[in-house]
Amino acid sequence: MNTQDTPIDLSLTDWNGRETYRRNTANCYIVRREGTFQIPLVYGNAIKDNQINTESFYTAGIATDFQDSYGVPFNAWSSPFIKDHTSAQGKVITSAELLWNDGKSKINNLSVDENFLTFDVESFSPCNALIAVKDNDGTVLWSWHLWLTNEDLTPKIITNKNGIDFKLMPCNLGWNGWTKDGKPTSPYYQWGRKDPFIANEEPYEKRKILSKSVKGIHNQFISHQNPKTFYYCTDSDSWTTDKYKYFWDSKMNGYSIDQKVTKTIYDPCPIGWSIPQYDTFTRLSENNTRFADNGLYCTTKDGSKNLFIPLAGCRDYSSGSIYNVGYDGNCWFSTPGSEKDGHQLDLNGDDLYPQGYGYRSSGYSVRPLLTE
């Protein structure tokens, strides 16, 4: 087994755990076994194929409102490396922390220098976890989702009404099966944010510790500093004061036919995957779907109904509480609906809306799209 002297760099592996020799960074890293691992201290998806992925945080004339954890906007010359932004504030990276772990795997021995966060995984079992690095004032500089899973992530292909094929992950992001009482385990995401929120499987008291709900509307950088906090709103439909539309697609290609999403530093998906675009599910109808077994079965390109979307429920935009597990199965798209809304695949009871809307403050599942 590899050790602290020979850690596996997760940015040099693909979603199957195979070594690639080309660095790609993300906000979610998949871990498939015990060992010692490291991730580079880079903002989200800001390195692609060994190069600075400027389009993930800046597109001339379009995307200018991405922020680091100090509230400093990114521009065309911004560094993707967290150490450069930290030193610009007269701070240093000093610590790494396990913010939460919803399973039985042991994630420990976290250490950090200015380039890498290193950690051990012991007693491997499927779970989700959130880790972060902090500066000398204790400010969270960035956080990452660790998805420990044994799932076969070979994509399922569906075709939309325009004849375009989409390779979708066979399960929701962070999926780790069913609880003993038959509840799905998908984490939830607020539209435009990079960090997951705990699924429904934990007892209520423990869930309050792992991720809390707070009433309020904040800028993006406040959410970076508080990745455990779900911001709900009773007098607004968006968790953020930013009216920006490009949080998950810096070029907004997701509205265009046959155009891929331009993955941003806020996209929560693993290497090689992104949030789906607006027209991904437009071919779905009552004729090629069926509700059964606490979810929706969708027809894939080969004609089999084996793409399953669980009715994983939501976190309520006006309270942060989990509800409608076994009834709703909403999944976010990268495209916004308005300054307050995001587009989503809307599964509501036995009703299906392939291009629905949802308040940005709502917590819904994510079904990643293969983009590599």
Residue pairs with C-beta under 8 A, 6 or more apart in sequence:
1 34
1 35
1 36
2 8
2 35
2 36
3 36
4 36
4 109
4 111
4 118
4 120
6 36
7 35
7 36
7 37
7 38
7 116
7 118
8 35
8 36
8 37
8 38
9 23
9 37
9 38
9 39
9 40
9 116
10 29
10 30
10 31
10 37
10 38
10 39
11 23
11 24
11 25
11 26
11 29
11 39
11 40
11 42
11 47
11 271
12 19
12 20
12 21
12 22
12 23
13 19
13 20
13 271
14 20
14 271
14 272
14 372
15 30
15 153
15 270
15 271
15 272
15 273
16 153
17 30
17 32
17 33
22 49
22 50
23 40
23 47
23 49
23 50
24 45
24 47
24 48
24 49
24 271
24 272
25 39
25 40
25 42
25 44
25 45
25 46
25 47
25 48
25 80
25 271
26 44
26 45
26 144
26 267
26 269
26 270
26 271
27 44
27 45
27 144
27 145
27 194
27 195
27 265
27 266
27 267
27 268
27 269
28 144
28 145
28 146
28 147
28 173
28 268
28 269
28 270
29 37
29 39
29 144
29 145
29 146
29 147
29 270
29 271
30 147
30 149
30 153
30 270
30 271
31 37
31 121
31 124
31 146
31 147
31 148
31 149
32 148
32 149
32 150
33 121
33 124
34 121
34 122
34 123
34 124
35 120
35 121
36 109
36 118
36 119
36 120
36 121
37 118
37 119
37 120
37 121
38 116
38 117
38 118
38 119
39 116
39 117
39 144
40 47
40 115
40 116
41 81
41 82
41 83
41 93
41 112
41 114
41 115
41 116
41 117
41 133
41 141
41 142
42 80
42 81
42 82
43 57
43 68
43 80
43 81
43 82
43 142
43 265
44 56
44 142
44 194
44 264
44 265
44 266
44 267
45 53
45 56
45 263
45 264
45 265
45 267
46 52
46 53
46 56
46 57
46 80
46 265
47 53
47 80
48 56
52 80
53 80
54 76
54 78
55 250
55 251
55 262
56 250
56 262
56 263
56 264
56 265
56 267
57 63
57 66
57 74
57 78
57 80
57 250
57 264
57 265
58 64
58 66
58 74
58 75
58 76
58 78
58 250
59 246
59 250
59 251
59 262
60 76
62 246
62 250
62 251
62 252
63 246
63 250
63 251
63 264
64 73
64 75
65 73
65 220
65 242
65 244
65 246
66 73
66 74
66 220
66 264
66 265
66 266
67 73
67 74
67 219
67 220
67 221
67 224
68 74
68 82
68 85
68 141
68 221
68 224
69 85
69 139
69 140
69 141
69 142
69 221
69 224
69 225
70 85
70 89
70 139
70 221
71 219
71 221
72 85
72 88
72 221
74 265
78 85
79 85
81 115
82 93
82 133
82 141
82 142
83 93
83 114
83 115
85 141
86 92
86 93
86 135
86 141
89 135
91 135
91 136
91 137
91 139
92 114
92 135
92 136
93 112
93 113
93 114
93 133
93 134
93 135
93 141
94 112
94 134
94 135
94 136
95 112
95 133
95 134
96 110
96 111
96 112
96 117
96 119
96 131
96 132
96 133
96 134
97 110
97 131
97 132
97 133
97 134
98 107
98 108
98 110
98 119
98 129
98 130
98 131
99 129
99 130
99 131
99 132
99 143
99 227
99 228
100 129
100 130
100 198
100 209
100 210
100 211
100 228
101 107
101 127
101 128
101 129
101 130
102 127
102 128
102 129
102 198
102 199
102 201
102 202
102 210
103 125
103 126
103 127
103 128
103 129
103 148
103 176
104 123
104 125
104 127
105 121
105 122
105 123
105 124
105 125
105 126
105 127
105 129
105 148
106 120
106 121
106 122
106 123
107 119
107 120
107 121
107 122
107 129
107 131
107 146
108 119
108 120
108 122
109 118
109 119
109 120
110 117
110 118
110 119
110 131
111 117
111 118
111 119
112 118
112 133
117 131
117 133
117 144
119 131
121 148
124 148
125 148
126 148
126 149
126 150
126 151
126 176
126 177
127 148
127 176
128 145
128 146
128 147
128 148
128 174
128 176
128 187
128 196
128 198
128 199
129 145
129 146
129 148
130 143
130 144
130 145
130 146
130 195
130 196
130 227
130 228
131 143
131 144
131 146
132 140
132 141
132 142
132 143
132 144
132 227
133 140
133 141
133 142
133 143
134 140
134 141
135 141
139 225
140 224
140 225
140 226
140 227
141 224
142 224
143 194
143 195
143 224
143 227
145 174
145 187
145 194
145 195
145 196
145 268
147 173
147 174
147 270
148 176
149 175
149 176
151 170
151 171
151 175
151 176
152 170
153 169
153 170
153 171
154 170
155 167
155 168
155 169
155 170
155 370
156 167
156 168
156 169
156 170
156 300
156 306
156 307
157 165
157 166
157 167
157 168
157 300
157 301
157 302
158 165
158 166
158 168
158 280
158 281
158 283
158 284
158 298
158 299
158 300
158 301
158 307
159 165
159 166
159 283
159 301
160 166
160 279
160 280
160 281
160 282
160 283
161 279
161 282
161 283
162 257
162 258
162 279
162 282
164 257
164 258
164 279
165 301
166 276
166 280
166 369
167 369
167 370
168 276
168 280
168 307
168 367
168 368
168 369
168 370
169 273
169 367
169 368
169 369
169 370
170 307
170 308
171 308
172 184
172 186
172 309
172 310
172 312
172 331
172 365
172 366
172 367
173 186
173 187
173 189
173 196
173 268
173 269
173 270
173 365
173 366
173 367
173 368
174 185
174 186
174 187
174 196
174 199
174 366
175 184
175 185
175 186
175 310
176 185
177 185
178 184
178 185
179 185
179 200
179 201
182 294
183 200
183 201
183 325
183 326
184 199
184 200
184 294
184 295
184 310
184 311
184 312
184 313
184 325
185 199
185 200
185 201
185 312
186 199
186 310
186 312
186 365
186 366
187 196
187 197
187 198
187 199
187 365
188 196
188 197
188 198
188 199
188 312
188 314
188 315
188 322
188 363
188 364
188 365
189 195
189 196
189 197
189 268
189 332
189 363
189 364
189 365
189 366
190 197
190 230
190 231
190 239
190 360
190 361
190 362
190 363
191 247
191 248
191 332
191 336
191 342
191 358
191 360
191 362
191 364
192 220
192 240
192 244
192 247
192 248
192 266
192 342
192 360
193 223
193 239
193 247
193 266
193 268
194 227
194 265
194 266
194 267
194 268
195 223
195 227
195 228
195 268
196 268
197 211
197 230
197 315
197 363
198 207
198 210
198 211
199 312
200 312
200 313
200 322
200 325
202 210
207 322
210 228
211 228
211 229
211 230
212 228
212 229
212 230
212 320
213 229
213 230
213 231
213 232
213 315
213 319
213 320
213 321
214 229
214 230
214 231
214 232
214 320
215 231
215 232
215 233
215 234
216 231
216 233
217 231
217 233
217 236
217 238
217 239
217 240
217 241
218 231
218 239
218 240
218 241
219 240
219 241
219 242
220 240
220 242
220 247
220 266
223 229
223 231
223 239
223 240
230 315
230 320
230 363
231 239
231 240
231 361
232 239
232 315
232 316
232 317
232 318
232 319
232 320
232 361
233 239
233 317
233 318
233 361
234 318
234 319
236 340
236 361
237 317
237 340
237 341
237 359
237 360
237 361
238 339
238 340
238 359
238 360
238 361
239 317
239 360
239 361
240 360
243 339
245 252
245 336
245 339
246 252
246 264
247 264
247 266
247 336
248 261
248 263
248 264
248 266
248 267
248 274
248 275
248 332
248 334
249 261
249 262
249 263
249 264
249 275
249 277
249 334
249 335
250 262
250 263
250 264
251 262
252 335
253 259
253 260
253 261
253 262
253 277
254 261
254 277
254 278
254 333
254 334
254 335
255 277
255 278
255 335
257 279
259 277
260 274
260 277
260 371
261 274
261 275
261 276
261 277
261 334
261 369
261 371
263 269
263 274
263 371
267 274
267 275
267 334
268 275
268 366
269 275
269 366
269 368
269 369
270 368
271 372
272 370
272 371
272 372
273 368
273 369
273 370
273 371
273 372
274 334
274 368
274 369
274 371
275 332
275 333
275 334
275 366
275 368
275 369
276 331
276 333
276 334
276 345
276 367
276 368
276 369
277 333
277 334
277 335
277 369
278 333
278 334
278 335
278 343
278 355
279 355
280 333
280 345
280 369
281 298
281 345
281 354
281 355
282 354
282 355
283 354
284 298
284 299
284 352
284 354
285 352
286 352
288 298
288 299
288 305
289 296
289 297
289 298
289 299
289 305
289 352
290 296
290 297
290 305
291 297
291 350
293 308
294 310
294 311
294 326
295 308
295 309
295 310
295 311
295 329
296 308
296 309
296 311
296 329
296 347
296 352
297 305
297 306
297 307
297 308
298 305
298 307
298 308
298 309
299 305
299 307
300 306
300 307
309 329
309 331
309 345
309 347
309 367
310 329
310 365
311 324
311 325
311 326
311 327
311 328
311 329
311 347
312 325
312 328
312 329
312 365
313 322
313 323
313 324
313 325
313 326
313 327
313 328
314 322
314 323
314 324
314 328
314 330
314 362
314 363
314 364
315 321
315 322
315 323
315 362
315 363
316 322
316 323
316 362
316 363
317 358
317 359
317 360
317 361
317 362
317 363
318 361
320 363
327 348
327 349
328 347
328 348
328 349
329 345
329 347
329 365
330 344
330 345
330 346
330 347
330 348
330 356
330 358
330 362
330 364
330 365
331 344
331 345
331 347
331 364
331 365
331 366
331 367
332 342
332 343
332 344
332 358
332 364
332 365
332 366
333 342
333 343
333 344
333 345
333 355
335 342
335 343
336 342
336 343
336 360
337 343
337 357
340 359
340 360
341 357
341 358
341 359
341 360
342 357
342 358
342 359
342 360
343 355
343 356
343 357
343 358
344 356
344 357
344 358
344 364
345 353
345 354
345 356
345 367
346 352
346 353
346 354
346 356
346 357
346 358
347 353
358 364
